[in-house]
Amino acid sequence: MRIRIDDMVEIISGNDRGTRGKVLKVLPRKGRVLVEGVNRVKKHVRRSQRNPRGGQLSKEMPIDISNVLLVCTACGQPARMGARYLDDGSKERYCKKCGAGNGELAPRRATSARP
């Protein structure tokens, strides 16, 4: 998965299509992400000492990772991301629209360094 916490993503399908938000949580085993302010549902809460009034609580629910695109930091457009090895042997994400790097995926490895 090339999406991480605190990345800015844009929703490309569903009721919230076109909205941008920050990734709060990534669930890699389920293939889902939790995005701030997106896919909000109302949960009915019973009165208790923790919640003395009860009522409805609005919260975000995870959406499928295939429904989001990472927003490139260089061009500001939602784009697909690729992975490439740099000359020093580290691996980074890059924007497939503009080719700019968008953060490191893996640190430098001595065995994969190119001469």
C-alpha positions as CSV (number, residue, x, y, z in Angstrom):
1,M,0.0,0.0,0.0
2,R,1.4,3.4,-1.0
3,I,-1.0,5.5,1.2
4,R,0.2,6.4,4.7
5,I,-1.2,8.3,7.7
6,D,-1.3,12.1,7.3
7,D,-1.4,11.8,3.5
8,M,-3.9,14.1,1.6
9,V,-6.2,12.0,-0.5
10,E,-9.2,12.7,-2.8
11,I,-12.2,10.5,-2.9
12,I,-12.9,9.3,-6.5
13,S,-16.2,7.4,-6.0
14,G,-19.2,7.2,-3.7
15,N,-21.3,9.9,-2.0
16,D,-18.3,11.9,-1.0
17,R,-16.7,12.0,-4.5
18,G,-14.5,15.0,-5.0
19,T,-13.7,15.8,-1.4
20,R,-10.2,15.9,0.0
21,G,-9.2,14.8,3.4
22,K,-6.3,13.7,5.6
23,V,-5.8,10.0,6.2
24,L,-6.3,9.2,9.9
25,K,-5.8,5.5,9.9
26,V,-4.7,2.8,7.4
27,L,-6.1,-0.8,7.7
28,P,-3.9,-2.8,5.3
29,R,-5.3,-6.2,6.0
30,K,-8.8,-5.0,5.1
31,G,-7.6,-2.7,2.3
32,R,-9.4,0.3,3.8
33,V,-8.5,3.8,5.0
34,L,-10.1,6.2,7.4
35,V,-10.3,9.7,6.0
36,E,-11.1,12.8,8.0
37,G,-14.6,14.1,7.4
38,V,-15.6,11.4,4.8
39,N,-18.1,8.6,5.0
40,R,-19.8,9.9,8.2
41,V,-22.4,7.7,9.8
42,K,-24.7,8.3,12.8
43,K,-24.3,5.9,15.7
44,H,-27.1,5.8,18.3
45,V,-25.7,5.9,21.8
46,R,-27.5,4.9,25.0
47,R,-27.3,7.1,28.0
48,S,-24.5,6.2,30.4
49,Q,-22.1,7.9,32.8
50,R,-19.7,8.3,30.0
51,N,-22.3,9.8,27.7
52,P,-25.0,11.3,30.0
53,R,-27.2,12.7,27.3
54,G,-27.2,9.8,24.9
55,G,-28.4,10.5,21.3
56,Q,-26.7,10.3,18.0
57,L,-22.9,10.3,17.6
58,S,-21.5,11.2,14.1
59,K,-18.3,9.3,13.3
60,E,-16.2,8.4,10.2
61,M,-16.1,4.9,8.9
62,P,-13.4,3.3,6.7
63,I,-13.6,3.3,2.9
64,D,-12.0,1.1,0.4
65,I,-8.5,2.1,-0.6
66,S,-9.4,1.7,-4.3
67,N,-11.8,4.7,-3.9
68,V,-9.1,7.2,-3.0
69,L,-6.2,8.8,-4.9
70,L,-3.2,10.4,-3.3
71,V,-2.8,14.1,-3.9
72,C,0.6,14.9,-5.2
73,T,2.5,17.4,-3.1
74,A,4.3,18.9,-6.1
75,C,1.5,19.4,-8.7
76,G,-1.5,19.4,-6.2
77,Q,-3.5,17.0,-8.4
78,P,-4.8,13.6,-7.5
79,A,-2.6,11.0,-9.2
80,R,-1.6,7.4,-9.2
81,M,1.6,6.7,-7.4
82,G,4.4,4.4,-8.4
83,A,7.5,3.1,-6.6
84,R,11.0,3.5,-7.8
85,Y,14.5,2.8,-6.6
86,L,16.9,5.8,-6.3
87,D,20.6,5.6,-7.1
88,D,21.5,5.3,-3.4
89,G,19.3,2.2,-3.1
90,S,16.3,3.7,-1.3
91,K,12.8,3.3,-2.5
92,E,10.4,6.2,-2.9
93,R,6.9,7.0,-4.1
94,Y,6.5,9.2,-7.1
95,C,3.7,10.9,-9.0
96,K,2.9,9.3,-12.3
97,K,1.6,12.7,-13.7
98,C,4.6,14.9,-12.9
99,G,7.3,12.5,-11.9
100,A,8.0,14.2,-8.6
101,G,9.0,12.2,-5.5
102,N,6.4,12.0,-2.7
103,G,8.3,10.5,0.3
104,E,10.4,7.5,1.1
105,L,8.9,4.0,1.1
106,A,12.0,2.1,2.3
107,P,15.4,3.1,3.5
108,R,18.7,2.5,1.7
109,R,19.7,-1.2,1.3
110,A,23.3,-2.0,0.7
111,T,22.5,-5.0,-1.6
112,S,20.2,-3.0,-3.9
113,A,22.5,0.0,-4.5
114,R,23.3,0.5,-8.1
115,P,26.9,1.2,-9.2
